[in-house]
Amino acid sequence: MPVTPGRGTLGGFAGAIASEWTKLFSVRAPYLCLLAGLAITVVFTYYYASIARINEHAIQPVGNAAASSAALVQFAVVVLATVAVTSEYSTGSVRASLLSMPRRHHVQAAKALVAAVVAFVAGATFAVVGTAVAWPAFGGRASFEVGPSLLQVLAVGLYQALVAVLTVGVAFATRHPAGALSILVTLLWALPSVLLGLGGPTLADLNDHLPQGSGDHFMRLGADPEQRPTAARTN
């Protein structure tokens, strides 16, 4: 049987995905980002549940604590996905990536897919941990049902995956970490904080159409917007 040159090695889009996965986890930054996301989840979900217990908020799904923490945890995902793109431009190694995979859109799609998968798994894992931490801290001010809780875990994971894809796109457009982070912090935190701070139904409706506002509605269950202490409201 003739030997095919390069047999046993991945090529095409599959090879690009394998390459991006290897590059992402060959440096310490992603591990630090994931560790930071886990720490933020534990602290914020405990805080959220404790505030609900102390202030005797209405009974709500326990998964709302993890959904609320996503507003902060998303920035760990933003940094991870930004580094995955801009580190290659800062070191010049992007030239080697494009030489091995001349189709630029394949490289971009592979980075987005890898970042999205990592963000989804991390987000879902953080949501499970956050739910476990929040349950005793709620002190009876929360309800737990397997179905809705599972849906919220998946919703948090999906939201973080979409944030990762958005970040990869912005990072490719700016090619610089400071530029990418400035745009994303403004879009995901500063602008929502300003809109909610100014108040009014029109600005609140506008905020609901921004990524964080839409994601907040997507991840939460059974909570009145006026009663839920999201990260934007507590800042």
Secondary structure, DSSP 8 states (H G I E B T S, - for coil): ----TTTTS--HHHHHHHHHHHHHTTSSHHHHHHHHHHHHHHHHHHHHHHHHHHTT---EETHHHHHHHHHHHHHHHHHHHHHHHHHHHHHTTHHHHHHHS--HHHHHHHHHHHHHHHHHHHHHHHHHHHHHHHHHHHTTSEE--HHHHHHHHHHHHHHHHHHHHHHHHHHHHH-SHHHHHHHHHIIIIIHHHHHHHH--HHHHHHHHTSHHHHHHHHH--S--TTT---HHHH-
